[in-house]
């Protein structure tokens, strides 16, 4: 079953590392095969990662969108995760779930779970 998503006018999406933009009219798109994608509103820029939770989101995003760099980014993920766990003892259960999702390769859900922390 294909994944359907709709972009608003001027909105962008990243699909397998390629940025795709929508023109002046809204439109629906279908992904018929497995693809890594994020809508523009879900993409975090380096400059926006101003908290430890956002840094965690950013590194998961990099792992997800650029699998060719995943081994080095997974090492960074472990470092940032440990730091986040030290600073957010109140969120250990959620962070453990984020770690489980990342370790199982479910990066999109890991991003969603991490976004709930900020």
N, CA, C and O atoms as a MOPAC input file, in Angstrom:
PM7 MOZYME 1SCF
protein

 N      0.83900 1    -1.17300 1     0.00000 1
 C      0.00000 1     0.00000 1     0.00000 1
 C      0.88700 1     1.24100 1     0.00000 1
 O      1.75500 1     1.36200 1     0.86500 1
 N      0.70200 1     2.15700 1    -0.93100 1
 C      1.56400 1     3.33900 1    -1.00400 1
 C      1.28000 1     4.31900 1     0.12900 1
 O      0.18400 1     4.35800 1     0.68700 1
 N      2.29400 1     5.10000 1     0.44500 1
 C      2.16300 1     6.16100 1     1.44000 1
 C      1.77100 1     7.43700 1     0.71800 1
 O      2.46800 1     7.87800 1    -0.19700 1
 N      0.66300 1     8.03000 1     1.12400 1
 C      0.19900 1     9.28100 1     0.51800 1
 C      0.50700 1    10.42800 1     1.46400 1
 O      0.25500 1    10.33000 1     2.66500 1
 N      1.05000 1    11.51100 1     0.93200 1
 C      1.23400 1    12.71800 1     1.72800 1
 C      0.92700 1    13.92300 1     0.86000 1
 O      1.09500 1    13.89500 1    -0.36000 1
 N      0.47900 1    14.96700 1     1.50600 1
 C      0.09700 1    16.19200 1     0.80800 1
 C      1.01300 1    17.32500 1     1.24300 1
 O      1.30600 1    17.49100 1     2.42700 1
 N      1.45600 1    18.09900 1     0.26500 1
 C      2.27700 1    19.26800 1     0.55000 1
 C      1.45800 1    20.52300 1     0.29800 1
 O      0.72900 1    20.62400 1    -0.68900 1
 N      1.59200 1    21.46200 1     1.19800 1
 C      0.95000 1    22.75800 1     1.02700 1
 C      1.75900 1    23.58400 1     0.02700 1
 O      2.91400 1    23.25700 1    -0.24400 1
 N      1.17500 1    24.64500 1    -0.52400 1
 C      1.91800 1    25.49500 1    -1.46100 1
 C      3.23000 1    25.97900 1    -0.84100 1
 O      3.25000 1    26.49200 1     0.27800 1
 N      4.30700 1    25.80800 1    -1.57500 1
 C      5.62600 1    26.24900 1    -1.13700 1
 C      6.32400 1    25.30100 1    -0.16900 1
 O      7.48600 1    25.52400 1     0.17000 1
 N      5.65000 1    24.25500 1     0.28100 1
 C      6.24000 1    23.32200 1     1.22900 1
 C      7.23400 1    22.40400 1     0.52200 1
 O      7.11900 1    22.14600 1    -0.67600 1
 N      8.21400 1    21.91500 1     1.28800 1
 C      9.23300 1    21.02300 1     0.74700 1
 C      9.23100 1    19.71900 1     1.51900 1
 O      8.74700 1    19.63700 1     2.64800 1
 N      9.78200 1    18.71000 1     0.88100 1
 C      9.95700 1    17.40600 1     1.49300 1
 C     11.31400 1    16.86800 1     1.03900 1
 O     11.75800 1    17.13600 1    -0.07700 1
 N     11.96400 1    16.10700 1     1.91800 1
 C     13.21300 1    15.43700 1     1.55700 1
 C     12.88100 1    13.96500 1     1.38000 1
 O     12.35600 1    13.32900 1     2.29400 1
 N     13.18500 1    13.42400 1     0.20500 1
 C     12.96200 1    12.01100 1    -0.08500 1
 C     14.29800 1    11.41700 1    -0.50300 1
 O     14.86800 1    11.79500 1    -1.52600 1
 N     14.78800 1    10.48400 1     0.30100 1
 C     16.08500 1     9.84000 1     0.03700 1
 C     17.18600 1    10.86000 1    -0.24200 1
 O     18.01200 1    10.66300 1    -1.13200 1
 N     17.19100 1    11.94500 1     0.52000 1
 C     18.23200 1    12.95600 1     0.41400 1
 C     17.97400 1    14.03700 1    -0.61700 1
 O     18.70200 1    15.02900 1    -0.65100 1
 N     16.95700 1    13.87900 1    -1.46500 1
 C     16.63500 1    14.88200 1    -2.48000 1
 C     15.52900 1    15.80500 1    -1.95400 1
 O     14.51600 1    15.33400 1    -1.43900 1
 N     15.73000 1    17.10900 1    -2.08700 1
 C     14.72100 1    18.07400 1    -1.66800 1
 C     13.74400 1    18.27900 1    -2.82500 1
 O     14.14000 1    18.58900 1    -3.94800 1
 N     12.46000 1    18.09600 1    -2.52200 1
 C     11.40100 1    18.26200 1    -3.51600 1
 C     10.49400 1    19.37200 1    -3.01000 1
 O     10.05500 1    19.34500 1    -1.86000 1
 N     10.21200 1    20.34600 1    -3.86400 1
 C      9.35700 1    21.45800 1    -3.47500 1
 C      8.03900 1    21.44600 1    -4.21300 1
 O      7.94000 1    20.96800 1    -5.34300 1
 N      7.03500 1    21.97900 1    -3.55700 1
 C      5.70500 1    22.11500 1    -4.15100 1
 C      5.56400 1    23.52400 1    -4.67700 1
 O      6.07200 1    24.47200 1    -4.07900 1
 N      4.87900 1    23.66400 1    -5.79000 1
 C      4.65700 1    24.97400 1    -6.39000 1
 C      3.58500 1    25.76000 1    -5.66200 1
 O      3.48000 1    25.69800 1    -4.43700 1
 N      2.79700 1    26.49300 1    -6.41200 1
 C      1.80000 1    27.38200 1    -5.82800 1
 C      0.51200 1    26.67600 1    -5.42600 1
 O     -0.26800 1    27.22400 1    -4.64700 1
 N      0.27600 1    25.49100 1    -5.93200 1
 C     -0.94700 1    24.75200 1    -5.62300 1
 C     -0.61700 1    23.58700 1    -4.69100 1
 O      0.45400 1    22.99000 1    -4.80800 1
 N     -1.52700 1    23.25600 1    -3.76300 1
 C     -1.29100 1    22.06900 1    -2.93800 1
 C     -1.36700 1    20.81400 1    -3.79900 1
 O     -2.00500 1    20.81400 1    -4.85200 1
 N     -0.73000 1    19.77300 1    -3.35900 1
 C     -0.76400 1    18.54300 1    -4.13900 1
 C     -0.45000 1    17.33000 1    -3.29700 1
 O      0.22300 1    17.42000 1    -2.27000 1
 N     -0.94500 1    16.20100 1    -3.74500 1
 C     -0.69500 1    14.93200 1    -3.07000 1
 C      0.35100 1    14.14600 1    -3.84700 1
 O      0.43800 1    14.22500 1    -5.07200 1
 N      1.13700 1    13.39000 1    -3.09900 1
 C      2.16000 1    12.53800 1    -3.67100 1
 C      2.02700 1    11.16100 1    -3.05700 1
 O      1.50400 1    11.00500 1    -1.95300 1
 N      2.50500 1    10.16800 1    -3.78100 1
 C      2.48800 1     8.80300 1    -3.29300 1
 C      3.90000 1     8.24300 1    -3.36000 1
 O      4.60900 1     8.43400 1    -4.34800 1
 N      4.30000 1     7.55400 1    -2.30600 1
 C      5.55000 1     6.80800 1    -2.31300 1
 C      5.16800 1     5.33900 1    -2.42900 1
 O      4.51400 1     4.78500 1    -1.54600 1
 N      5.58400 1     4.71500 1    -3.53000 1
 C      5.20700 1     3.33000 1    -3.79400 1
 C      6.24800 1     2.32700 1    -3.31900 1
 O      6.00300 1     1.12100 1    -3.33100 1
 N      7.39400 1     2.81400 1    -2.90700 1
 C      8.40400 1     1.90600 1    -2.37500 1
 C      8.97900 1     2.51800 1    -1.10100 1
 O      8.66100 1     3.65500 1    -0.75100 1
 N      9.81600 1     1.76600 1    -0.41900 1
 C     10.40800 1     2.24100 1     0.82300 1
 C     11.33000 1     3.41700 1     0.52300 1
 O     12.19100 1     3.34200 1    -0.35300 1
 N     11.13300 1     4.50100 1     1.26500 1
 C     11.95300 1     5.69200 1     1.08500 1
 C     12.07200 1     6.41700 1     2.41600 1
 O     11.15500 1     6.38300 1     3.23700 1
 N     13.19100 1     7.06100 1     2.62100 1
 C     13.37400 1     7.91000 1     3.79500 1
 C     12.91400 1     9.30500 1     3.41800 1
 O     13.40500 1     9.89100 1     2.45400 1
 N     11.95500 1     9.84100 1     4.19200 1
 C     11.44800 1    11.16200 1     3.86100 1
 C     11.10400 1    11.93500 1     5.12100 1
 O     10.75800 1    11.35800 1     6.15100 1
 N     11.20400 1    13.24200 1     5.01800 1
 C     10.76900 1    14.17600 1     6.05400 1
 C     10.15900 1    15.38400 1     5.37500 1
 O     10.70400 1    15.89700 1     4.39700 1
 N      9.03200 1    15.83800 1     5.89000 1
 C      8.44800 1    17.08600 1     5.40500 1
 C      9.29100 1    18.24100 1     5.91900 1
 O      9.96800 1    18.12500 1     6.94000 1
 N      9.24300 1    19.34000 1     5.20900 1
 C     10.03600 1    20.50300 1     5.58700 1
 C      9.85100 1    20.92400 1     7.03200 1
 O     10.81600 1    21.31500 1     7.68900 1
 N      8.63300 1    20.85100 1     7.53400 1
 C      8.37000 1    21.25800 1     8.91300 1
 C      8.96200 1    20.28400 1     9.92700 1
 O      9.07500 1    20.61900 1    11.10600 1
 N      9.34000 1    19.08500 1     9.48900 1
 C      9.94300 1    18.09300 1    10.38000 1
 C     11.47000 1    18.16000 1    10.36900 1
 O     12.12600 1    17.55700 1    11.21800 1
 N     12.03100 1    18.88600 1     9.41700 1
 C     13.48600 1    18.96500 1     9.27200 1
 C     14.04900 1    19.98600 1    10.25100 1
 O     13.57900 1    21.12100 1    10.32300 1
 N     15.05400 1    19.57000 1    10.99800 1
 C     15.72200 1    20.48800 1    11.91500 1
 C     17.05600 1    20.90800 1    11.31400 1
 O     17.84300 1    20.07300 1    10.86800 1
 N     17.29600 1    22.19900 1    11.30800 1
 C     18.57100 1    22.73400 1    10.85100 1
 C     19.55700 1    22.74100 1    12.01900 1
 O     19.15600 1    22.78800 1    13.18200 1
 N     20.84900 1    22.69300 1    11.69500 1
 C     21.89500 1    22.70800 1    12.72600 1
 C     21.70300 1    23.86100 1    13.70000 1
 O     21.83300 1    23.68600 1    14.91200 1
 N     21.39800 1    25.02800 1    13.17300 1
 C     21.28300 1    26.22600 1    14.00700 1
 C     20.11900 1    26.15800 1    14.98500 1
 O     20.11500 1    26.87500 1    15.98500 1
 N     19.13000 1    25.30900 1    14.71500 1
 C     17.96100 1    25.18800 1    15.59500 1
 C     18.18800 1    24.19400 1    16.73300 1
 O     17.38800 1    24.13500 1    17.66700 1
 N     19.25300 1    23.42500 1    16.66800 1
 C     19.52700 1    22.40300 1    17.68800 1
 C     20.18500 1    23.06200 1    18.90000 1
 O     21.38000 1    22.89300 1    19.14500 1
 N     19.38600 1    23.81000 1    19.64600 1
 C     19.90600 1    24.60900 1    20.75900 1
 C     19.65800 1    23.99100 1    22.13400 1
 O     19.96200 1    24.61200 1    23.15200 1
 N     19.11500 1    22.79000 1    22.17500 1
 C     18.96500 1    22.04100 1    23.42500 1
 C     19.47500 1    20.62600 1    23.19000 1
 O     19.64200 1    20.19600 1    22.04800 1
 N     19.71900 1    19.91500 1    24.27300 1
 C     20.23900 1    18.54600 1    24.13500 1
 C     19.21800 1    17.64500 1    23.44200 1
 O     19.59700 1    16.75700 1    22.67800 1
 N     17.92000 1    17.86700 1    23.70400 1
 C     16.88400 1    17.06100 1    23.06200 1
 C     16.85800 1    17.31200 1    21.55400 1
 O     16.66000 1    16.38700 1    20.76700 1
 N     17.05600 1    18.55700 1    21.16500 1
 C     17.08200 1    18.89500 1    19.74200 1
 C     18.34400 1    18.36900 1    19.07400 1
 O     18.31400 1    18.00400 1    17.89900 1
 N     19.44400 1    18.32500 1    19.80300 1
 C     20.67200 1    17.72800 1    19.25500 1
 C     20.47000 1    16.23900 1    19.01500 1
 O     20.96200 1    15.68400 1    18.03200 1
 N     19.74400 1    15.60100 1    19.92000 1
 C     19.42800 1    14.18600 1    19.74600 1
 C     18.57100 1    13.99100 1    18.49500 1
 O     18.82500 1    13.08400 1    17.70100 1
 N     17.56400 1    14.83300 1    18.32000 1
 C     16.70100 1    14.78600 1    17.13500 1
 C     17.54800 1    14.96400 1    15.87200 1
 O     17.39300 1    14.22200 1    14.90200 1
 N     18.43500 1    15.94500 1    15.89400 1
 C     19.25600 1    16.24900 1    14.72100 1
 C     20.12700 1    15.06200 1    14.31700 1
 O     20.22900 1    14.74800 1    13.13100 1
 N     20.75000 1    14.40400 1    15.28000 1
 C     21.62800 1    13.28800 1    14.91700 1
 C     20.81300 1    12.10300 1    14.40100 1
 O     21.26800 1    11.39100 1    13.50600 1
 N     19.61800 1    11.88000 1    14.94900 1
 C     18.75400 1    10.81900 1    14.41500 1
 C     18.33000 1    11.16800 1    12.99200 1
 O     18.27400 1    10.30000 1    12.12100 1
 N     18.03600 1    12.43000 1    12.76500 1
 C     17.66900 1    12.89900 1    11.42500 1
 C     18.79500 1    12.62200 1    10.42700 1
 O     18.53900 1    12.17600 1     9.30900 1
 N     20.02300 1    12.88400 1    10.82700 1
 C     21.16700 1    12.63600 1     9.94000 1
 C     21.33500 1    11.14800 1     9.64500 1
 O     21.64600 1    10.76200 1     8.51800 1
 N     21.12900 1    10.31800 1    10.66100 1
 C     21.21700 1     8.87100 1    10.45600 1
 C     20.14400 1     8.42900 1     9.45900 1
 O     20.40100 1     7.61900 1     8.56800 1
 N     18.95600 1     8.96700 1     9.62200 1
 C     17.80200 1     8.59700 1     8.79600 1
 C     17.96500 1     9.04200 1     7.34600 1
 O     17.74100 1     8.25800 1     6.42400 1
 N     18.35500 1    10.29700 1     7.14700 1
 C     18.40600 1    10.84100 1     5.78900 1
 C     19.67700 1    10.49000 1     5.02300 1
 O     19.67600 1    10.47300 1     3.79200 1
 N     20.74700 1    10.21300 1     5.73800 1
 C     22.03100 1     9.94600 1     5.08700 1
 C     22.61600 1     8.62700 1     5.59400 1
 O     23.58800 1     8.62800 1     6.35000 1
 N     22.02600 1     7.50200 1     5.17700 1
 C     22.46100 1     6.19900 1     5.69200 1
 C     23.92300 1     5.87700 1     5.38700 1
 O     24.52900 1     5.05100 1     6.07000 1
 N     24.48500 1     6.51300 1     4.38300 1
 C     25.89200 1     6.25800 1     4.06500 1
 C     26.82000 1     6.74200 1     5.18300 1
 O     27.95400 1     6.27300 1     5.28700 1
 N     26.35400 1     7.67100 1     6.01500 1
 C     27.14200 1     8.17400 1     7.14900 1
 C     26.65900 1     7.62100 1     8.47800 1
 O     27.09100 1     8.08100 1     9.53400 1
 N     25.76900 1     6.64100 1     8.43800 1
 C     25.14500 1     6.12000 1     9.65300 1
 C     26.15100 1     5.58300 1    10.67600 1
 O     25.99300 1     5.86900 1    11.86300 1
 N     27.17100 1     4.82300 1    10.28100 1
 C     28.07900 1     4.28100 1    11.31100 1
 C     28.70200 1     5.36900 1    12.19600 1
 O     28.72100 1     5.22800 1    13.41900 1
 N     29.20300 1     6.43600 1    11.60200 1
 C     29.81000 1     7.50100 1    12.42000 1
 C     28.74800 1     8.28200 1    13.18800 1
 O     29.00000 1     8.71600 1    14.31100 1
 N     27.57800 1     8.46500 1    12.60800 1
 C     26.52000 1     9.19400 1    13.30200 1
 C     25.89700 1     8.37200 1    14.42600 1
 O     25.40300 1     8.93900 1    15.40000 1
 N     25.91300 1     7.05300 1    14.30700 1
 C     25.42600 1     6.21400 1    15.40800 1
 C     26.32900 1     6.33200 1    16.63000 1
 O     25.84700 1     6.27600 1    17.76100 1
 N     27.61900 1     6.49200 1    16.41800 1
 C     28.54300 1     6.71800 1    17.53600 1
 C     28.19900 1     8.04600 1    18.20700 1
 O     28.14600 1     8.12500 1    19.43500 1
 N     27.96600 1     9.08900 1    17.40900 1
 C     27.57400 1    10.38900 1    17.96000 1
 C     26.23800 1    10.28800 1    18.68000 1
 O     26.04300 1    10.90800 1    19.72500 1
 N     25.31200 1     9.50300 1    18.12100 1
 C     24.01300 1     9.29800 1    18.74900 1
 C     24.18300 1     8.75800 1    20.16100 1
 O     23.55400 1     9.25700 1    21.09400 1
 N     25.02500 1     7.74600 1    20.32800 1
 C     25.22000 1     7.13800 1    21.65100 1
 C     25.74600 1     8.16500 1    22.64500 1
 O     25.32900 1     8.17300 1    23.80400 1
 N     26.64500 1     9.02000 1    22.21400 1
 C     27.19200 1    10.06000 1    23.09300 1
 C     26.11900 1    11.06100 1    23.49200 1
 O     25.99000 1    11.40200 1    24.66800 1
 N     25.35100 1    11.53000 1    22.51900 1
 C     24.30300 1    12.51100 1    22.79500 1
 C     23.18500 1    11.87800 1    23.61800 1
 O     22.62500 1    12.53200 1    24.49800 1
 N     22.85500 1    10.62300 1    23.34800 1
 C     21.83200 1     9.92800 1    24.12800 1
 C     22.24700 1     9.84600 1    25.59600 1
 O     21.44000 1    10.12800 1    26.48200 1
 N     23.48100 1     9.46700 1    25.85700 1
 C     23.95900 1     9.36200 1    27.24000 1
 C     23.89200 1    10.72500 1    27.93600 1
 O     23.49100 1    10.81100 1    29.09700 1
 N     24.27600 1    11.76400 1    27.24100 1
 C     24.21600 1    13.11700 1    27.81100 1
 C     22.76300 1    13.52900 1    28.07800 1
 O     22.46000 1    14.13400 1    29.10600 1
 N     21.88000 1    13.19700 1    27.14800 1
 C     20.46500 1    13.53100 1    27.31800 1
 C     19.88700 1    12.78500 1    28.51400 1
 O     19.11200 1    13.35400 1    29.28200 1
 N     20.25200 1    11.52900 1    28.67700 1
 C     19.76300 1    10.75400 1    29.81400 1
 C     20.24400 1    11.33900 1    31.14000 1
 O     19.51900 1    11.30100 1    32.13500 1
 N     21.46200 1    11.88000 1    31.15900 1
 C     21.96900 1    12.51700 1    32.38500 1
 C     21.18500 1    13.79000 1    32.70700 1
 O     20.88700 1    14.07000 1    33.86800 1
 N     20.85500 1    14.56100 1    31.65800 1
 C     20.16500 1    15.83700 1    31.85700 1
 C     18.65700 1    15.68800 1    32.00700 1
 O     18.00600 1    16.55100 1    32.59500 1
 N     18.10300 1    14.61800 1    31.48900 1
 C     16.64700 1    14.42900 1    31.50000 1
 C     16.27200 1    13.12400 1    32.19400 1
 O     15.66900 1    12.23600 1    31.59200 1
 N     16.63700 1    13.02400 1    33.46700 1
 C     16.31100 1    11.82500 1    34.23700 1
 C     14.80300 1    11.60500 1    34.29000 1
 O     14.34400 1    10.47500 1    34.45300 1
 N     14.03600 1    12.67700 1    34.15300 1
 C     12.57900 1    12.58700 1    34.16000 1
 C     12.02800 1    11.90100 1    32.91000 1
 O     10.86400 1    11.50100 1    32.88400 1
 N     12.85700 1    11.76600 1    31.87900 1
 C     12.39600 1    11.21900 1    30.60200 1
 C     13.10700 1     9.91700 1    30.22800 1
 O     13.19800 1     9.57600 1    29.04900 1
 N     13.60600 1     9.19600 1    31.22400 1
 C     14.37700 1     7.97900 1    30.93800 1
 C     13.56800 1     6.93800 1    30.16600 1
 O     14.10400 1     6.27400 1    29.27800 1
 N     12.31100 1     6.79300 1    30.48800 1
 C     11.48400 1     5.81100 1    29.78100 1
 C     11.34500 1     6.18400 1    28.30400 1
 O     11.48900 1     5.33100 1    27.42900 1
 N     11.06900 1     7.44700 1    28.03500 1
 C     10.94400 1     7.91100 1    26.64700 1
 C     12.26900 1     7.79000 1    25.90600 1
 O     12.29200 1     7.39400 1    24.74000 1
 N     13.36400 1     8.12400 1    26.56300 1
 C     14.67800 1     8.03700 1    25.93100 1
 C     15.08600 1     6.59000 1    25.67700 1
 O     15.74400 1     6.30100 1    24.67800 1
 N     14.70600 1     5.68800 1    26.56100 1
 C     14.96500 1     4.26400 1    26.34400 1
 C     14.20900 1     3.78000 1    25.11300 1
 O     14.72300 1     2.97600 1    24.33600 1
 N     12.98400 1     4.27400 1    24.94000 1
 C     12.19800 1     3.92200 1    23.75200 1
 C     12.85200 1     4.49300 1    22.49100 1
 O     12.89600 1     3.81600 1    21.46400 1
 N     13.35800 1     5.71900 1    22.55300 1
 C     14.06400 1     6.31300 1    21.41100 1
 C     15.26300 1     5.44100 1    21.05100 1
 O     15.48600 1     5.14100 1    19.87900 1
 N     16.02400 1     5.04100 1    22.04700 1
 C     17.19700 1     4.18700 1    21.80100 1
 C     16.78500 1     2.86500 1    21.15900 1
 O     17.43400 1     2.39700 1    20.22400 1
 N     15.70200 1     2.26400 1    21.66300 1
 C     15.21700 1     1.00300 1    21.08900 1
 C     14.83700 1     1.17800 1    19.62300 1
 O     15.16900 1     0.34300 1    18.78200 1
 N     14.14200 1     2.26600 1    19.32600 1
 C     13.73400 1     2.54100 1    17.94300 1
 C     14.93900 1     2.74300 1    17.02700 1
 O     14.97300 1     2.21700 1    15.91500 1
 N     15.92000 1     3.50000 1    17.49300 1
 C     17.12600 1     3.73000 1    16.68400 1
 C     17.86700 1     2.41900 1    16.46600 1
 O     18.28000 1     2.12000 1    15.34600 1
 N     18.03900 1     1.64300 1    17.51500 1
 C     18.78300 1     0.38400 1    17.38900 1
 C     18.07200 1    -0.62500 1    16.49700 1
 O     18.70900 1    -1.51200 1    15.92800 1
 N     16.75500 1    -0.49400 1    16.37500 1
 C     16.01400 1    -1.39400 1    15.48100 1
 C     15.88200 1    -0.81800 1    14.06800 1
 O     15.28500 1    -1.44900 1    13.19500 1
 N     16.43700 1     0.37700 1    13.84200 1
 C     16.40600 1     0.98400 1    12.50900 1
 C     15.12400 1     1.72700 1    12.18700 1
 O     14.90200 1     2.09600 1    11.03300 1
 N     14.28200 1     1.95300 1    13.17200 1
 C     13.01000 1     2.66200 1    12.96300 1
 C     13.22600 1     4.15800 1    13.25900 1
 O     12.71300 1     4.69400 1    14.24200 1
 N     13.98400 1     4.79800 1    12.39600 1
 C     14.42300 1     6.17500 1    12.63000 1
 C     13.28300 1     7.19000 1    12.58300 1
 O     13.28500 1     8.15600 1    13.34600 1
 N     12.32700 1     6.98400 1    11.71100 1
 C     11.21900 1     7.94100 1    11.61400 1
 C     10.44000 1     7.98000 1    12.92800 1
 O     10.13500 1     9.06000 1    13.43500 1
 N     10.12000 1     6.82100 1    13.47500 1
 C      9.40800 1     6.79500 1    14.76000 1
 C     10.29300 1     7.32500 1    15.88900 1
 O      9.79500 1     7.94200 1    16.83100 1
 N     11.58500 1     7.09000 1    15.79900 1
 C     12.50600 1     7.63600 1    16.80200 1
 C     12.47800 1     9.17100 1    16.75900 1
 O     12.52500 1     9.82400 1    17.80100 1
 N     12.40100 1     9.73300 1    15.56800 1
 C     12.30700 1    11.18900 1    15.44400 1
 C     11.02100 1    11.70400 1    16.09300 1
 O     11.04300 1    12.68300 1    16.83800 1
 N      9.91400 1    11.04200 1    15.80500 1
 C      8.63400 1    11.44500 1    16.38200 1
 C      8.67300 1    11.38200 1    17.90400 1
 O      8.18900 1    12.29200 1    18.57600 1
 N      9.25500 1    10.29600 1    18.45700 1
 C      9.33200 1    10.14600 1    19.89700 1
 C     10.24000 1    11.21200 1    20.51400 1
 O      9.95100 1    11.73300 1    21.59100 1
 N     11.32900 1    11.53000 1    19.83300 1
 C     12.25500 1    12.54700 1    20.33600 1
 C     11.61400 1    13.93300 1    20.30800 1
 O     11.81700 1    14.73000 1    21.22400 1
 N     10.85500 1    14.21600 1    19.27800 1
 C     10.20300 1    15.52400 1    19.15800 1
 C      9.24600 1    15.78000 1    20.31900 1
 O      9.00900 1    16.93500 1    20.67300 1
 N      8.70400 1    14.75300 1    20.90500 1
 C      7.80300 1    14.90900 1    22.05400 1
 C      8.53500 1    15.41100 1    23.29100 1
 O      7.89900 1    15.86900 1    24.24100 1
 N      9.86500 1    15.32900 1    23.29300 1
 C     10.66400 1    15.75600 1    24.44700 1
 C     10.92900 1    17.25900 1    24.47100 1
 O     11.41500 1    17.79400 1    25.46700 1
 N     10.60400 1    17.94000 1    23.36300 1
 C     10.81500 1    19.40500 1    23.33700 1
 C      9.61600 1    20.12700 1    22.80400 1
 O      9.62400 1    21.35400 1    22.71600 1

